C-alpha cells in the first residue's frame, strides 16, 4: 500500500544550503525551516581554505548536523550544486579522494533520519542561502547581529575517517545554539548569552 503523499510530507523540515569560496574566504549559508514555518538562518565561516565543491559539502553536512541534534526525523535538503546533489543521490560516481571522503561522511549521517531527501534547485530558488554564504565570507561578518554566525576551525572530513559520527564529541561550533534551544542553557559569558538569545529568539521547535 502506497503512503499518502500528504502523510509522507507531514513533519517534513526544509533545509536550503549553499557554499561560497572567494578571495576573502570560504563559508556556508543555510536556512532550516520547521514544519510550522519557524526559520533558522545560519552563516558559517571557515578557518581553512576550501574550493567551491568543498564548501558545498560542508554546507550540506552543517545543516544536517544541526537537524540531527534537534532530533529532526524528516528533512528535505536543497542545494544548487549539481555535483553534490548528484553524488548524494548516487547519480554520479565519486572519483577524487576528497569527494569520496565527503560522500562517505554523508552516507554515515543518513541513518539519523527517517526520511532524507536531497534535491537540486536552480540558483534563483536558493537566494537566501546564497546570501548567507556570501555573508560568511564578508570582512564585516562580526558586525552582523541578526543572523547566527560562527566559525568552522577545520574540515569535517578531518575527523570522519577516524571517528564515528555518533560518538559524543567535544563542544563545537553549534553546541551553544543547540544547548539553548533544547535545554535552555546559555553560555557563561553574559555578552555571548545575550547575542545567542537575540539571534535565536525567532526559532522554536
SVG drawing of the C-alpha trace seen along z (x, -y; Angstrom):
<svg xmlns="http://www.w3.org/2000/svg" viewBox="-3 -46 46 48">
<polyline fill="none" stroke="black" stroke-width="0.4" points="0.0,0.0 1.5,-3.3 1.9,-6.1 -0.4,-9.0 1.6,-12.0 0.2,-14.3 1.2,-11.8 4.7,-11.5 5.1,-15.3 3.8,-15.6 6.6,-16.7 8.9,-17.4 11.6,-20.0 13.2,-22.0 16.9,-22.8 18.4,-25.1 22.2,-25.2 24.9,-27.0 28.7,-27.2 30.9,-30.0 34.7,-30.4 36.3,-33.6 39.4,-35.8 38.1,-37.0 37.5,-33.5 35.2,-30.5 31.9,-29.7 28.4,-28.4 24.9,-29.6 21.9,-27.5 18.2,-28.1 16.4,-25.5 12.6,-25.7 10.4,-23.7 7.0,-22.2 5.3,-25.1 7.2,-27.7 9.8,-28.7 13.1,-29.5 16.8,-29.4 19.3,-31.2 23.0,-30.4 26.3,-31.6 29.4,-29.6 32.8,-30.9 35.8,-28.6 39.2,-29.0 40.7,-26.9 40.9,-27.1 38.1,-25.4 37.1,-25.0 33.5,-25.7 32.8,-21.9 34.3,-21.5 32.2,-24.5 29.0,-23.0 29.7,-19.7 30.4,-21.5 27.1,-23.5 25.1,-20.3 26.8,-18.5 26.5,-21.5 22.8,-21.8 22.2,-18.1 24.3,-18.2 22.1,-20.8 18.9,-18.9 20.3,-15.7 21.0,-17.4 17.5,-18.9 16.2,-15.3 14.6,-16.1 13.2,-12.9 12.2,-14.0 14.1,-16.5 14.4,-17.7 17.7,-19.4 18.1,-21.6 21.3,-22.7 22.2,-24.3 25.3,-22.2 24.8,-19.6 27.9,-17.7 27.0,-17.4 23.3,-16.5 24.4,-14.0 26.9,-12.3 24.5,-12.3 21.7,-10.7 24.1,-8.1 23.7,-9.7 27.4,-10.4 30.4,-8.4 32.9,-9.9 36.4,-9.6 38.5,-12.2 39.7,-11.3 38.2,-14.4 34.7,-13.8 34.9,-10.1 35.5,-11.1 32.7,-13.7 30.3,-11.2 31.3,-8.6 30.6,-11.0 27.3,-12.0 26.2,-8.3 27.1,-7.8 24.7,-10.5 21.7,-9.1 20.7,-6.7 19.9,-9.5 16.8,-10.4 13.6,-8.6 13.4,-10.4 16.2,-12.3 15.8,-13.8 18.5,-15.8 17.2,-17.9 18.8,-20.1 17.3,-23.6 18.2,-26.4 20.4,-29.1 17.5,-31.6 15.5,-29.5 18.4,-29.3 18.8,-33.0 18.7,-33.3 21.2,-30.5 23.5,-32.1 23.3,-35.5 24.2,-33.9 27.2,-32.1 28.4,-35.4 27.9,-36.9 30.1,-34.2 32.9,-35.3 32.5,-39.0 35.0,-41.1 32.2,-42.6 30.9,-39.3 31.4,-40.0 29.3,-43.2 26.1,-41.3 23.7,-40.9 20.6,-39.4 21.9,-36.1 23.6,-33.3 27.3,-33.3 30.1,-31.1 33.4,-29.6 34.4,-26.2 38.0,-25.5 38.7,-22.6 37.1,-20.5 34.5,-17.9 36.4,-15.1 39.5,-15.7 37.7,-13.6 35.4,-11.5 38.0,-8.8 38.9,-8.1 35.7,-8.8 32.2,-7.5 29.9,-10.5 27.6,-9.2 30.4,-9.2 30.0,-12.3 32.4,-15.0 34.0,-17.9 31.9,-21.1 31.9,-22.5 30.5,-25.5 26.9,-24.5 26.7,-23.3 25.8,-26.7 22.9,-27.1 21.6,-23.5 22.1,-23.8 19.9,-26.9 17.2,-25.6 16.9,-22.1 18.0,-22.6 17.7,-26.3 21.4,-26.5 23.2,-29.7 26.9,-30.5 28.5,-31.7 29.7,-34.9 26.8,-37.3 27.6,-39.1 27.6,-35.9 24.4,-34.8 22.6,-38.0 23.8,-37.6 22.6,-34.0 19.1,-34.7 18.7,-37.7 19.7,-35.7 17.7,-32.6 14.5,-34.3 12.5,-33.7 13.3,-30.0 11.2,-27.4 10.5,-23.7"/>
</svg>
